[in-house]
Amino acid sequence: MVTSSATLGLLREAIRARRHVRFMANGNEREFSPHVLGTKDGSWRVFGWQSAGGSGTKLKAGGDWRCFALEKVTALRLSEDPWSIGDPTGEYGLSCISLIDTAADLEYAAKSLQRTKRRPHQT
């Protein structure tokens, strides 16, 4: 499936400006702070902190790191909710993206590509 340039543009804008977004994925509305946009095996993906909304797996109190294939993301829109840095006590292993397009913190994201201690839930 081809990812629209509007979706990519909106996510790039949200990441650079550290803006929260809302979207539908797998039948659930997600409240999400995007941190990294990129590809893996030719598929566009967005990685970030899901702070609220539905999930096919139990979402921890306060949120959790999640990665979404953009082909599953619909009804994407910017939100006025505050962007979240995510879990400040842990590190994420960025296993769902192999080529970074845009990142809120490029140096941290690049280092995270090499970490495998913690893999985010991928949907």
C-alpha positions as CSV (number, residue, x, y, z in Angstrom):
1,M,0.0,0.0,0.0
2,V,1.3,3.5,-0.8
3,T,1.5,6.0,2.0
4,S,0.1,9.4,1.1
5,S,2.3,12.4,1.0
6,A,-0.2,14.2,3.2
7,T,0.2,11.6,5.9
8,L,4.0,11.8,5.7
9,G,3.9,15.6,5.7
10,L,1.7,15.8,8.7
11,L,3.8,13.4,10.7
12,R,7.0,15.2,9.7
13,E,5.5,18.4,10.9
14,A,4.2,16.9,14.2
15,I,7.7,15.4,14.9
16,R,9.6,18.5,14.1
17,A,7.2,20.8,16.1
18,R,6.8,18.1,18.9
19,R,3.0,18.0,18.4
20,H,0.6,15.4,19.6
21,V,-1.6,13.6,17.1
22,R,-4.7,11.4,17.0
23,F,-5.5,8.7,14.6
24,M,-7.2,5.4,14.1
25,A,-5.2,2.1,13.8
26,N,-6.5,-1.4,14.0
27,G,-10.0,-0.2,15.0
28,N,-8.8,1.9,17.9
29,E,-8.4,5.6,18.3
30,R,-4.9,6.4,19.5
31,E,-3.5,9.5,21.3
32,F,0.1,9.6,20.2
33,S,3.3,11.7,20.5
34,P,5.3,10.8,17.4
35,H,9.1,10.6,17.8
36,V,10.5,8.9,14.7
37,L,9.3,8.4,11.2
38,G,11.0,6.0,8.9
39,T,10.9,2.8,7.0
40,K,11.7,-0.9,7.4
41,D,11.6,-3.3,4.5
42,G,10.0,-0.7,2.3
43,S,7.1,0.0,4.7
44,W,6.6,3.5,6.3
45,R,6.3,3.4,10.1
46,V,5.9,5.9,12.9
47,F,7.3,5.2,16.4
48,G,6.3,7.2,19.5
49,W,4.5,7.3,22.8
50,Q,0.9,6.3,23.0
51,S,-0.5,8.1,26.0
52,A,-4.2,7.1,25.7
53,G,-6.8,5.6,23.5
54,G,-7.6,2.0,22.6
55,S,-5.2,-0.8,22.0
56,G,-5.3,-4.5,21.0
57,T,-3.0,-5.1,23.9
58,K,-3.2,-3.6,27.3
59,L,-1.8,-0.1,27.4
60,K,0.2,0.6,30.6
61,A,-1.1,3.3,32.9
62,G,0.4,6.6,31.5
63,G,1.2,5.1,28.2
64,D,3.8,3.0,26.3
65,W,6.1,3.1,23.3
66,R,4.3,1.9,20.1
67,C,5.2,1.5,16.5
68,F,2.6,1.7,13.7
69,A,2.8,0.8,10.0
70,L,1.4,3.8,8.2
71,E,-0.8,1.7,6.0
72,K,-2.8,1.0,9.2
73,V,-3.1,4.6,10.2
74,T,-6.3,6.5,9.2
75,A,-8.0,9.8,10.2
76,L,-4.7,11.3,11.2
77,R,-4.9,14.8,12.7
78,L,-2.9,17.2,14.9
79,S,-4.1,17.5,18.5
80,E,-3.8,20.3,21.0
81,D,-2.8,17.8,23.7
82,P,0.8,18.2,24.9
83,W,3.5,16.1,23.2
84,S,5.1,13.6,25.6
85,I,8.7,12.7,25.9
86,G,7.6,9.2,26.8
87,D,9.0,7.1,29.6
88,P,11.9,9.2,31.0
89,T,13.3,6.4,33.1
90,G,13.8,3.9,30.3
91,E,15.3,3.6,26.8
92,Y,13.6,2.4,23.7
93,G,15.1,0.0,21.2
94,L,14.1,1.2,17.8
95,S,13.7,-2.2,16.1
96,C,10.7,-1.3,14.0
97,I,12.5,1.3,11.9
98,S,15.7,0.7,10.0
99,L,16.0,3.9,8.0
100,I,15.1,7.2,9.8
101,D,13.4,9.9,7.8
102,T,12.5,12.4,10.6
103,A,13.2,12.3,14.4
104,A,12.4,14.6,17.3
105,D,15.9,13.8,18.6
106,L,18.0,12.4,15.7
107,E,21.1,11.6,17.8
108,Y,19.1,9.6,20.4
109,A,17.1,7.8,17.6
110,A,20.2,6.9,15.7
111,K,21.8,5.4,18.9
112,S,18.5,3.6,19.6
113,L,18.6,1.8,16.2
114,Q,21.4,-0.3,17.7
115,R,19.7,-1.1,21.0
116,T,17.7,-4.3,21.2
117,K,17.1,-4.5,25.0
118,R,13.5,-3.3,24.7
119,R,11.4,-3.7,21.6
120,P,8.2,-1.6,21.3
121,H,4.9,-3.3,20.7
122,Q,4.4,-3.3,16.9
123,T,1.0,-3.1,15.4
